[in-house]
Amino acid sequence: MDTAYDFELTMRLLFGDKAYHIASSQDSPSQRRKWVQKSIRKLMLIVNDLDTTLRHKQMLMGELDVIAKLVKGANEPPWELVYRFLRLTSRLLGYDYVGIKRYSLSYWQSLEQHYAALPSNGGGVMQKYSDQKDAISIRRSVVENLKSKGFDDFKISLVLNTTEYEVKQLCSNSALQWTRHKRRAL
């Protein structure tokens, strides 16, 4: 097994192209330690932003603190470090007490992450544009529906949790503008 390449791939998971071509750093204890400490700090920031209970967050941070201390002075990390990483992983997956799974793992994706993943999953690169265009059409039809029920732009902006200006923009580019013009002419 090529541990240098494994080291680079592991760091690239967290740091992307900043960790490109660092495989040779794996042979230098000080460089390897620097990268591992950097990754632990990044993991701490990620754990700090997790939407979980205070206890769960404290336990995760506690594991990362111990891991950071074990890495700090060791050229060759002890087996305890391996066990701590396994414990951290177990806690991330929801285990709290001995053998008790207390937290449920959940997953969500931001819109940007969703659209970034589409091409690698066989989706089109123009899907975001298409969806946004379609979303505008749907908003426009909702505005038209509310207008037909007698709501003004201000009320519609409250209902849709947007600005009155955005509602007017939707109206200005739609067939609704044409029907207003037609009504005025009658």
Secondary structure, DSSP 8 states (H G I E B T S, - for coil): --HHHHHHHHHHHHHGGGGTT-GGGGGSHHHHHHHHHHHHHHHHHHHHT--S-HHHHHHHHHHHHHHHHHHHS-SS--HHHHHHHHHHHHHHTTB-STT-B-S-------HHHHHHHTGGGT--TTHHHHHHHHHHHHHHHHHHHHHHTT--HHHHHHHTTS-HHHHHHHHHTSHHHHHHHHHHH-
